């Protein structure tokens, strides 16, 4: 494996569930293509991006558990940043 990845989807009020799920499936397939091991896939509903972290601070703290070892771990978002 080339590394590990956590897929992060942000669902805004104007997004529909079908498109979010499809974008997460596409991210997973693209990640597998470059031999990333998918550790988790999460979707967070937000009104707008957090100006500092994009995702909420609480969700960011949840994700920190995946970065405790020295293995290359990537956060891959379904949105343009």
C-alpha positions as CSV (number, residue, x, y, z in Angstrom):
1,X,0.0,0.0,0.0
2,X,1.2,3.5,-0.8
3,X,-0.4,5.0,2.3
4,X,-3.7,5.3,4.1
5,X,-6.6,7.6,3.5
6,X,-9.7,9.0,5.3
7,X,-12.4,10.2,3.0
8,X,-14.3,13.3,4.2
9,X,-17.5,14.4,2.6
10,X,-19.2,17.7,3.5
11,X,-22.9,18.0,2.9
12,X,-24.1,21.5,2.5
13,X,-27.9,22.4,2.5
14,X,-27.9,22.7,-1.3
15,X,-26.4,19.2,-1.7
16,X,-28.6,16.1,-2.0
17,X,-27.8,12.7,-0.5
18,X,-27.5,10.9,-3.8
19,X,-24.7,13.1,-5.1
20,X,-22.8,13.1,-1.8
21,X,-22.9,9.2,-1.7
22,X,-21.8,9.0,-5.4
23,X,-18.9,11.5,-4.8
24,X,-17.7,9.4,-1.9
25,X,-17.9,6.2,-3.9
26,X,-15.8,7.9,-6.6
27,X,-13.3,9.1,-4.1
28,X,-12.9,5.6,-2.8
29,X,-12.4,4.2,-6.3
30,X,-9.8,6.8,-7.1
31,X,-8.0,6.2,-3.8
32,X,-7.9,2.5,-4.5
33,X,-6.4,3.2,-7.9
34,X,-3.4,4.8,-6.3
35,X,-3.2,2.0,-3.8
36,X,-4.4,3.9,-0.7
37,X,-6.0,1.9,2.1
38,X,-9.3,3.5,3.1
39,X,-9.4,3.7,6.9
40,X,-12.7,5.5,7.2
41,X,-15.3,7.5,5.2
42,X,-17.3,10.2,6.9
43,X,-19.9,12.7,5.9
44,X,-20.5,15.8,7.9
45,X,-23.5,18.1,7.4
46,X,-22.7,21.8,7.7
47,X,-24.3,25.1,6.7
48,X,-21.0,26.4,5.5
49,X,-17.3,25.5,5.8
50,X,-15.5,26.3,9.0
51,X,-13.2,29.2,8.0
52,X,-10.3,27.7,9.9
53,X,-10.7,23.9,9.5
54,X,-13.3,23.4,6.7
55,X,-14.8,20.6,8.8
56,X,-16.0,21.2,12.4
57,X,-13.5,21.4,15.2
58,X,-15.1,18.4,16.9
59,X,-14.8,16.3,13.7
60,X,-11.2,17.3,13.3
61,X,-10.5,16.0,16.8
62,X,-12.2,12.7,16.0
63,X,-9.9,12.4,12.9
64,X,-6.7,12.9,14.9
65,X,-6.8,9.3,16.1
66,X,-5.8,8.2,12.6
67,X,-2.6,10.3,12.8
68,X,-1.1,8.8,16.0
69,X,1.3,6.5,14.1
70,X,4.0,7.7,11.7
71,X,2.3,6.0,8.6
72,X,1.4,8.3,5.8
73,X,-2.2,9.2,6.1
74,X,-4.2,11.5,3.8
75,X,-7.4,13.3,4.3
76,X,-9.3,13.4,1.0
77,X,-12.2,15.8,0.7
78,X,-15.1,15.5,-1.8
79,X,-15.2,19.3,-2.1
80,X,-12.9,21.9,-3.6
81,X,-10.9,23.6,-1.0
